[in-house]
Amino acid sequence: MEKTCTLVVYFDKGTPALANEIKEALEGNDVQAKVDAMKKAVMLLLNGETIPQLFITIVRYVLPSEDHTIQKLLLLYLEIIEKTDARGKVLPEMILICQNLRNNLQHPNEYIRGVTLRFLCRLNETEIIEPLIPSVLSNLEHRHPFVRRNAILAVMSIYKLPHGEQLLGDAPETIEKLLSTEQDPSAKRNAFLMLFTCAQDKAINYLFTHINRISDWGEQLQMVVLELIRKVCRTNRGEKGKYIKIIISLLQAPSTAVIYECAGTLVSLSSAPTAIRAAANTYCQLLLSQSDNNVKLIVLDRLNELKSSHREIMVEMIMDVLRALSSPNLDIRRKTIDIALELITPRNIGEVVLLLKKEVVKTQSGELEKNGEYRQMLVQAIHTCAIKFPEVASTVVHVLMDFLGDTNVASAMDVVVFVREIIETNSKLRVSIITRLLDTFYQIRAARVCSCALWIIGEYCLSLSEVETAIATIKQCLGDLPFYTAAEEGEAQDTSKSNQPVSSVTVSSRRPVILADGTYATQSAALETAMSPPSLVQGSLASQGNLRSLLLSGDFFLGAVVACTLTKLVLRLEEVQPSKIDVNKATTQALLIMVSMLQLGQSSFLPHLIDNDSYDRITLCIRLLCNTGDEIRKIWLQSCRQSFVKMLADKQFRETEERKAKAQISHAQPDDLIDFYHLKSRKGMSQLELEDEVQDDLKRATGEFTKDNDDANKLNRILQLTGFSDPVYAEAYVTVHHYDIVLDVTVINRTKETLQNLCLELATMGDLKLVERPQNYTLAPESSKQIRANIKVSSTETGVIFGNIVYETSNVLERNVVVLNDIHIDIMDYISPATCADVAFRTMWAEFEWENKVAVNTVIQYEKEFLDHIIKSTNMKCLTPLSALEGECGFLAANLYAKSVFGEDALVNVSVEKQADGKLSGYIRIRSKTQGIALSLGDKITLKQKGGT
């Protein structure tokens, strides 16, 4: 078994030292050789070696040495050697050490005295310590603070020994006397810590005697004072009012560590608005004053916790929190925005949106590489604000529309989705949004953004001028027709035959054209074929209309969207344009564009032909314009909008339901005591103390103090490790805290004899790691022992803990072994339901490389019931809206999402179909960035999906 060591000594394991070599080096006169030999001896002892023959050599040749390094290593050696025999009696040779330690405690050099006193803090043998007590006490009055501060710690550790109060009965009084005269900050801190640990009433007495000077004390002493306050208030909540005043006075301390601890202590002890406001102010100051990103993230976590429990106070601090956006770190910005979005109210929304708008404008300067990502974050934040408070939309929508042509497609997509929602929910802005959209449409570069913008144009252009401008804009962006000529198609075929990596792009031009033989040809309305590699097609957007470039790159889905938009615009033109000639003219132009797109799609001019869906869609539009009925007109001009309105209403309903679910109501027990504030005595109470009392009473009345300890849930976590007939019975209670697992193992001796050297040996499989080495215990007949084991977790991969209990009995020489049941650590302890946007889900689905496909195998016969069973079993959130899951069609597809405590994303897609025999079939696909989460979730689903059994 490895032994503990308070210092780490470097040791090269490649060259194991021999006891004889160490002995020779120690007996020599070379100081450096002695130092190396001592280090080797210490390392050998730490690795479980016993070198009894060295002890006398060290006493003879090392004890007399005056070298400081040797003396320090000697103390390390003395700390780790066995000082007692098998029966717990101190070995007689330890008397030799006592004399040396006494000499060291009276040494003229203060360093030797100090390290020897520190060594005494780690000694547990009363027989060795007792003769040294007079020397330790004399060092309390030494002139050097290094000696005094270590002497105080030595007194404290001696006093805390099992019989310490008999050895040093008046230690608290001595230290209290010393504390009143001590000037060194570290020594004062150690003295106060000794009183706090061993004589709490004396520490409290000293604190209140010097209450006006607390702000002048050193940082270390102030930290101990805060620790004392926390301990006292936990045991005696009635007196916390007077301590809170001390904490608030410490908020003005110069040390950032002290004010951070003060804020945390205030929040844990009091719910008074004044105290919470002071803590929130402190956190906001730290957020701005600290340059370390990790500190900022920790402070933001604290603010997030405050937001959950004291929202009304945090609402006042929203602008201070938003100042953290000045940090260039994206994680800090994301966390800041998330906190702020839950604190917006009608009173502060104007200020918040103005600040977000300024930040969006700042991102236009391309100084930072992640400006696009930050802009996307800001757009989403403004979108959320505008949905909650529609009146602010008018101030931001036009600024955001400048970013429709953003090179960051995700950011541009967020802008266009925002515009789509605002134009529907805020009808006053419709005209200005449409005008601005038509003006900036040519700047849009991404096909997805174009598609959404075209849908908006098709749905919301209502007046004659708007419809005409929209048709003209689309025609301009498509350029001249046709999209290619027959000669160009022939050239394209020739180039494809010769396998040259070149494609033809048709561009309108009035410049001279170079013919195949090198001669010039001039054309009045010429069509020029620019030969360019396919990769440059996207890049040529600036030189020609954006729609034309995207169509010539083979995006026929966009072509179908253009056809639908033109169809809607022409149908609306029929309603608003009295002149039939103009309507017919627009219809023929639209038909010509559609036919040209079909012609382009079926030619060999492009490497890929048009897809069937897009072809059918464009053909439908052509038929519709040739023969329009009233029913069809109604579907195209009204039903699409109605579906969109329904989708928005559904989304709003879901958000409202989620908010209701979050606001969980606490209930007090019927027989709980309630103190009435107005009937309380106010004598001698400050305003803060009164506030605190009121808040406590309110919490008690609303049941916030009652902790819902679910005993049944606790019992579920108890695992039986051995059988009832085994001589040793063991069971474990497993507690999972994010990054570590605690096993509380109860071991019971079922026999009539004493079990010696009983040891719980554990081993792990997967990303689990044991923190400490097992210890040996002696277990009396029919008695029990609680053993705690800590295990670190580094990923969500399913881990297994296995092991055995080893023990010896008095009459049998060999060791007995009881093998334990395996403990499987469940992935469900690490993942929690989370939400993400549909776009983000699709992006991650495309990016993540690990996929686990599980075939559906269940006795459940209803699709929705099966989905609910999977959601419950996997602890995930269903992103697919309920409206999309309604009805009985025999088929169901849904997306589930969860996040692990390590920040990993887990994506699940459930696709099930009802067979003719009533059974469900299909697949559950799991995707994640890491292999562990995909495999673990797959195993969990396979295990749980049966259901009903």
Secondary structure in CASP SS format (residue, H / E / C, confidence):
PFRMAT SS
TARGET T0000
AUTHOR 0000-0000-0000
METHOD secondary structure of the structure
MODEL  1
M C 1.00
E C 1.00
K C 1.00
T C 1.00
C C 1.00
T C 1.00
L C 1.00
V C 1.00
V C 1.00
Y C 1.00
F C 1.00
D C 1.00
K C 1.00
G C 1.00
T C 1.00
P C 1.00
A C 1.00
L C 1.00
A H 1.00
N H 1.00
E H 1.00
I H 1.00
K H 1.00
E H 1.00
A H 1.00
L H 1.00
E H 1.00
G C 1.00
N C 1.00
D C 1.00
V H 1.00
Q H 1.00
A H 1.00
K H 1.00
V H 1.00
D H 1.00
A H 1.00
M H 1.00
K H 1.00
K H 1.00
A H 1.00
V H 1.00
M H 1.00
L H 1.00
L H 1.00
L H 1.00
N C 1.00
G C 1.00
E C 1.00
T C 1.00
I C 1.00
P C 1.00
Q C 1.00
L H 1.00
F H 1.00
I H 1.00
T H 1.00
I H 1.00
V H 1.00
R H 1.00
Y H 1.00
V C 1.00
L C 1.00
P C 1.00
S C 1.00
E C 1.00
D C 1.00
H H 1.00
T H 1.00
I H 1.00
Q H 1.00
K H 1.00
L H 1.00
L H 1.00
L H 1.00
L H 1.00
Y H 1.00
L H 1.00
E H 1.00
I H 1.00
I C 1.00
E C 1.00
K C 1.00
T E 1.00
D C 1.00
A C 1.00
R C 1.00
G C 1.00
K C 1.00
V E 1.00
L C 1.00
P C 1.00
E C 1.00
M H 1.00
I H 1.00
L H 1.00
I H 1.00
C H 1.00
Q H 1.00
N H 1.00
L H 1.00
R H 1.00
N H 1.00
N H 1.00
L H 1.00
Q C 1.00
H C 1.00
P C 1.00
N C 1.00
E H 1.00
Y H 1.00
I H 1.00
R H 1.00
G H 1.00
V H 1.00
T H 1.00
L H 1.00
R H 1.00
F H 1.00
L H 1.00
C C 1.00
R C 1.00
L C 1.00
N C 1.00
E C 1.00
T H 1.00
E H 1.00
I H 1.00
I H 1.00
E H 1.00
P H 1.00
L H 1.00
I H 1.00
P H 1.00
S H 1.00
V H 1.00
L H 1.00
S H 1.00
N H 1.00
L H 1.00
E H 1.00
H C 1.00
R C 1.00
H C 1.00
P H 1.00
F H 1.00
V H 1.00
R H 1.00
R H 1.00
N H 1.00
A H 1.00
I H 1.00
L H 1.00
A H 1.00
V H 1.00
M H 1.00
S H 1.00
I H 1.00
Y H 1.00
K C 1.00
L C 1.00
P C 1.00
H C 1.00
G H 1.00
E H 1.00
Q H 1.00
L H 1.00
L C 1.00
G C 1.00
D C 1.00
A H 1.00
P H 1.00
E H 1.00
T H 1.00
I H 1.00
E H 1.00
K H 1.00
L H 1.00
L H 1.00
S H 1.00
T H 1.00
E C 1.00
Q C 1.00
D C 1.00
P H 1.00
S H 1.00
A H 1.00
K H 1.00
R H 1.00
N H 1.00
A H 1.00
F H 1.00
L H 1.00
M H 1.00
L H 1.00
F H 1.00
T H 1.00
C H 1.00
A C 1.00
Q H 1.00
D H 1.00
K H 1.00
A H 1.00
I H 1.00
N H 1.00
Y H 1.00
L H 1.00
F H 1.00
T H 1.00
H C 1.00
I H 1.00
N H 1.00
R H 1.00
I H 1.00
S H 1.00
D H 1.00
W C 1.00
G C 1.00
E H 1.00
Q H 1.00
L H 1.00
Q H 1.00
M H 1.00
V H 1.00
V H 1.00
L H 1.00
E H 1.00
L H 1.00
I H 1.00
R H 1.00
K H 1.00
V H 1.00
C H 1.00
R H 1.00
T H 1.00
N C 1.00
R H 1.00
G H 1.00
E H 1.00
K H 1.00
G H 1.00
K H 1.00
Y H 1.00
I H 1.00
K H 1.00
I H 1.00
I H 1.00
I H 1.00
S H 1.00
L H 1.00
L C 1.00
Q C 1.00
A C 1.00
P C 1.00
S C 1.00
T H 1.00
A H 1.00
V H 1.00
I H 1.00
Y H 1.00
E H 1.00
C H 1.00
A H 1.00
G H 1.00
T H 1.00
L H 1.00
V H 1.00
S H 1.00
L H 1.00
S C 1.00
S C 1.00
A C 1.00
P H 1.00
T H 1.00
A H 1.00
I H 1.00
R H 1.00
A H 1.00
A H 1.00
A H 1.00
N H 1.00
T H 1.00
Y H 1.00
C H 1.00
Q H 1.00
L H 1.00
L H 1.00
L H 1.00
S H 1.00
Q C 1.00
S C 1.00
D C 1.00
N H 1.00
N H 1.00
V H 1.00
K H 1.00
L H 1.00
I H 1.00
V H 1.00
L H 1.00
D H 1.00
R H 1.00
L H 1.00
N H 1.00
E H 1.00
L H 1.00
K H 1.00
S H 1.00
S H 1.00
H C 1.00
R H 1.00
E H 1.00
I H 1.00
M H 1.00
V H 1.00
E H 1.00
M C 1.00
I H 1.00
M H 1.00
D H 1.00
V H 1.00
L H 1.00
R H 1.00
A H 1.00
L H 1.00
S H 1.00
S C 1.00
P C 1.00
N C 1.00
L H 1.00
D H 1.00
I H 1.00
R H 1.00
R H 1.00
K H 1.00
T H 1.00
I H 1.00
D H 1.00
I H 1.00
A H 1.00
L H 1.00
E C 1.00
L C 1.00
I C 1.00
T C 1.00
P C 1.00
R C 1.00
N C 1.00
I H 1.00
G H 1.00
E H 1.00
V H 1.00
V H 1.00
L H 1.00
L H 1.00
L H 1.00
K H 1.00
K H 1.00
E H 1.00
V H 1.00
V H 1.00
K H 1.00
T C 1.00
Q C 1.00
S C 1.00
G C 1.00
E C 1.00
L C 1.00
E C 1.00
K C 1.00
N H 1.00
G H 1.00
E H 1.00
Y H 1.00
R H 1.00
Q H 1.00
M H 1.00
L H 1.00
V H 1.00
Q H 1.00
A H 1.00
I H 1.00
H H 1.00
T H 1.00
C H 1.00
A H 1.00
I H 1.00
K H 1.00
F C 1.00
P H 1.00
E H 1.00
V H 1.00
A H 1.00
S H 1.00
T H 1.00
V H 1.00
V H 1.00
H H 1.00
V H 1.00
L H 1.00
M H 1.00
D H 1.00
F H 1.00
L C 1.00
G C 1.00
D C 1.00
T C 1.00
N C 1.00
V H 1.00
A H 1.00
S H 1.00
A H 1.00
M H 1.00
D H 1.00
V H 1.00
V H 1.00
V H 1.00
F H 1.00
V H 1.00
R H 1.00
E H 1.00
I H 1.00
I H 1.00
E H 1.00
T H 1.00
N C 1.00
S H 1.00
K H 1.00
L H 1.00
R H 1.00
V H 1.00
S H 1.00
I H 1.00
I H 1.00
T H 1.00
R H 1.00
L H 1.00
L H 1.00
D H 1.00
T H 1.00
F H 1.00
Y H 1.00
Q H 1.00
I C 1.00
R C 1.00
A C 1.00
A H 1.00
R H 1.00
V H 1.00
C H 1.00
S H 1.00
C H 1.00
A H 1.00
L H 1.00
W H 1.00
I H 1.00
I H 1.00
G H 1.00
E H 1.00
Y H 1.00
C C 1.00
L C 1.00
S C 1.00
L H 1.00
S H 1.00
E H 1.00
V H 1.00
E H 1.00
T H 1.00
A H 1.00
I H 1.00
A H 1.00
T H 1.00
I H 1.00
K H 1.00
Q H 1.00
C H 1.00
L H 1.00
G C 1.00
D C 1.00
L C 1.00
P C 1.00
F C 1.00
Y C 1.00
T C 1.00
A H 1.00
A H 1.00
E H 1.00
E H 1.00
G H 1.00
E H 1.00
A H 1.00
Q H 1.00
D H 1.00
T H 1.00
S H 1.00
K H 1.00
S C 1.00
N C 1.00
Q C 1.00
P C 1.00
V C 1.00
S E 1.00
S E 1.00
V E 1.00
T E 1.00
V E 1.00
S E 1.00
S C 1.00
R C 1.00
R C 1.00
P C 1.00
V E 1.00
I E 1.00
L C 1.00
A C 1.00
D C 1.00
G C 1.00
T C 1.00
Y E 1.00
A E 1.00
T C 1.00
Q C 1.00
S C 1.00
A C 1.00
A C 1.00
L E 1.00
E E 1.00
T E 1.00
A E 1.00
M E 1.00
S E 1.00
P C 1.00
P H 1.00
S H 1.00
L H 1.00
V C 1.00
Q H 1.00
G H 1.00
S H 1.00
L H 1.00
A H 1.00
S H 1.00
Q C 1.00
G C 1.00
N H 1.00
L H 1.00
R H 1.00
S H 1.00
L H 1.00
L H 1.00
L H 1.00
S C 1.00
G C 1.00
D C 1.00
F H 1.00
F H 1.00
L H 1.00
G H 1.00
A H 1.00
V H 1.00
V H 1.00
A H 1.00
C H 1.00
T H 1.00
L H 1.00
T H 1.00
K H 1.00
L H 1.00
V H 1.00
L H 1.00
R H 1.00
L H 1.00
E H 1.00
E H 1.00
V H 1.00
Q C 1.00
P C 1.00
S C 1.00
K H 1.00
I H 1.00
D H 1.00
V H 1.00
N H 1.00
K H 1.00
A H 1.00
T H 1.00
T H 1.00
Q H 1.00
A H 1.00
L H 1.00
L H 1.00
I H 1.00
M H 1.00
V H 1.00
S H 1.00
M H 1.00
L H 1.00
Q H 1.00
L H 1.00
G H 1.00
Q H 1.00
S C 1.00
S C 1.00
F C 1.00
L C 1.00
P C 1.00
H C 1.00
L C 1.00
I C 1.00
D C 1.00
N H 1.00
D H 1.00
S H 1.00
Y H 1.00
D H 1.00
R H 1.00
I H 1.00
T H 1.00
L H 1.00
C H 1.00
I H 1.00
R H 1.00
L H 1.00
L H 1.00
C H 1.00
N C 1.00
T C 1.00
G C 1.00
D H 1.00
E H 1.00
I H 1.00
R H 1.00
K H 1.00
I H 1.00
W H 1.00
L H 1.00
Q H 1.00
S H 1.00
C H 1.00
R H 1.00
Q H 1.00
S H 1.00
F H 1.00
V H 1.00
K H 1.00
M H 1.00
L H 1.00
A H 1.00
D H 1.00
K H 1.00
Q H 1.00
F H 1.00
R H 1.00
E H 1.00
T H 1.00
E H 1.00
E H 1.00
R H 1.00
K H 1.00
A H 1.00
K H 1.00
A C 1.00
Q C 1.00
I C 1.00
S C 1.00
H C 1.00
A C 1.00
Q C 1.00
P C 1.00
D C 1.00
D C 1.00
L C 1.00
I C 1.00
D C 1.00
F C 1.00
Y H 1.00
H H 1.00
L H 1.00
K C 1.00
S C 1.00
R C 1.00
K C 1.00
G C 1.00
M C 1.00
S C 1.00
Q H 1.00
L H 1.00
E H 1.00
L H 1.00
E H 1.00
D H 1.00
E H 1.00
V H 1.00
Q H 1.00
D H 1.00
D H 1.00
L H 1.00
K H 1.00
R H 1.00
A H 1.00
T H 1.00
G C 1.00
E C 1.00
F C 1.00
T C 1.00
K C 1.00
D C 1.00
N C 1.00
D C 1.00
D H 1.00
A H 1.00
N H 1.00
K H 1.00
L H 1.00
N H 1.00
R C 1.00
I E 1.00
L E 1.00
Q E 1.00
L C 1.00
T C 1.00
G C 1.00
F C 1.00
S C 1.00
D C 1.00
P C 1.00
V E 1.00
Y E 1.00
A E 1.00
E E 1.00
A E 1.00
Y E 1.00
V E 1.00
T E 1.00
V E 1.00
H E 1.00
H C 1.00
Y C 1.00
D E 1.00
I E 1.00
V E 1.00
L E 1.00
D E 1.00
V E 1.00
T E 1.00
V E 1.00
I E 1.00
N E 1.00
R C 1.00
T C 1.00
K C 1.00
E C 1.00
T C 1.00
L E 1.00
Q E 1.00
N E 1.00
L E 1.00
C E 1.00
L E 1.00
E E 1.00
L E 1.00
A E 1.00
T E 1.00
M E 1.00
G C 1.00
D C 1.00
L E 1.00
K E 1.00
L E 1.00
V C 1.00
E C 1.00
R C 1.00
P C 1.00
Q C 1.00
N E 1.00
Y E 1.00
T E 1.00
L E 1.00
A C 1.00
P C 1.00
E C 1.00
S C 1.00
S E 1.00
K E 1.00
Q E 1.00
I E 1.00
R E 1.00
A E 1.00
N E 1.00
I E 1.00
K E 1.00
V E 1.00
S C 1.00
S C 1.00
T C 1.00
E C 1.00
T C 1.00
G E 1.00
V E 1.00
I E 1.00
F E 1.00
G E 1.00
N E 1.00
I E 1.00
V E 1.00
Y E 1.00
E E 1.00
T E 1.00
S C 1.00
N C 1.00
V E 1.00
L E 1.00
E E 1.00
R E 1.00
N E 1.00
V E 1.00
V E 1.00
V E 1.00
L C 1.00
N C 1.00
D C 1.00
I E 1.00
H E 1.00
I E 1.00
D C 1.00
I H 1.00
M H 1.00
D H 1.00
Y C 1.00
I E 1.00
S E 1.00
P E 1.00
A C 1.00
T C 1.00
C C 1.00
A C 1.00
D H 1.00
V H 1.00
A H 1.00
F H 1.00
R H 1.00
T H 1.00
M H 1.00
W H 1.00
A H 1.00
E H 1.00
F C 1.00
E C 1.00
W E 1.00
E E 1.00
N E 1.00
K E 1.00
V E 1.00
A E 1.00
V C 1.00
N C 1.00
T C 1.00
V C 1.00
I C 1.00
Q C 1.00
Y C 1.00
E H 1.00
K H 1.00
E H 1.00
F H 1.00
L H 1.00
D H 1.00
H H 1.00
I H 1.00
I H 1.00
K H 1.00
S H 1.00
T H 1.00
N C 1.00
M C 1.00
K E 1.00
C E 1.00
L C 1.00
T C 1.00
P C 1.00
L H 1.00
S H 1.00
A H 1.00
L H 1.00
E C 1.00
G C 1.00
E C 1.00
C C 1.00
G C 1.00
F E 1.00
L E 1.00
A E 1.00
A E 1.00
N E 1.00
L E 1.00
Y E 1.00
A E 1.00
K E 1.00
S E 1.00
V C 1.00
F C 1.00
G C 1.00
E C 1.00
D E 1.00
A E 1.00
L E 1.00
V E 1.00
N E 1.00
V E 1.00
S E 1.00
V E 1.00
E E 1.00
K E 1.00
Q C 1.00
A C 1.00
D C 1.00
G C 1.00
K C 1.00
L E 1.00
S E 1.00
G E 1.00
Y E 1.00
I E 1.00
R E 1.00
I E 1.00
R E 1.00
S E 1.00
K C 1.00
T C 1.00
Q H 1.00
G H 1.00
I H 1.00
A H 1.00
L H 1.00
S H 1.00
L H 1.00
G H 1.00
D H 1.00
K H 1.00
I H 1.00
T H 1.00
L H 1.00
K H 1.00
Q C 1.00
K C 1.00
G C 1.00
G C 1.00
T C 1.00
END
